[in-house]
Amino acid sequence: MNKEIEHAFAYKFILTFFGISFVYANLRYVVFGLEPLAHIPLFIMNKALSWSGLATIGLSKVLCYSKERKTAGLIGASMIGMHTVISLIILRPEYLGKFYNQTDGMRMTGAGETAILFGVLGLMCIACLLWNSIPRINAAQNSDGATNIFPKLSNVVLLCGAIHVTLMGWSDWFEPSNWAKFGYLPPISMLSFLTAVTFLFMPTPKTTT
Ligand code: HEM
């Protein structure tokens, strides 16, 4: 694939993935799940941003050209940055009861806290990747602007993302009867896990400038 084709492919992938995840989240939660329209701007958008952000980071790992890889990485990191801010605003039992215990509904469960811990770890790895993408830092390391000191760090981000969504959604994955009130559409946590694992197993090509 030449540079122009890869460039066009990367943008089309990101836009299409974001569009599909936004439509899917609306279908599952608003059309079938009867979530009020008022929750589209944060609650629903957060699901689309997190799933497509994870996929965009995965995409950046498998691109060949350093500029395209860096651009996709920056877009993915921005989406996950927005996801983190929105999540911290809606991380309350009224929105996300699944993270909170049944007894008083006030404190998080062990699985909920561990899920967030892996989200934070993933975010720290993204911060390291961003730091390494600064040209000044790379120049000091005498690199071409695309390599980083932790070449496998995007795999660690994908792994943290996979554990993060497994801990928050696992209980629903093998109970299709729980999907009935969502039009039998599989949970986004499960689709996100499959997305992360797919990119984890894809090889990283040698970077070309
Ligand atoms: C401090 C960092 C993070 C926090 C506080 C956080 C928090 C959350 C919360 C509260 C949810 C549940 C949203 C919902 O069900 O509506 C969620 C879902 C999700 N998160 Fe994170 N997250 C963080 C970092 C990350 C990172 C680094 C990734 C991936 C690289 C990620 C990927 C996802 C995905 C794909 C979902 C979708 C699961 C679903 O909607 O069922 N998150 N996150």
Boltz pocket constraint, residues with backbone or C-beta under 6 A from the ligand:
constraints:
  - pocket:
      binder: B
      contacts: [[A, 43], [A, 46], [A, 47], [A, 50], [A, 51], [A, 53], [A, 54], [A, 57], [A, 80], [A, 83], [A, 84], [A, 87], [A, 88], [A, 91], [A, 96], [A, 116], [A, 118], [A, 119], [A, 120], [A, 121], [A, 122], [A, 123], [A, 157], [A, 158], [A, 160], [A, 161], [A, 164], [A, 165], [A, 168], [A, 169], [A, 187], [A, 188], [A, 189], [A, 190], [A, 192]]
      max_distance: 6.0
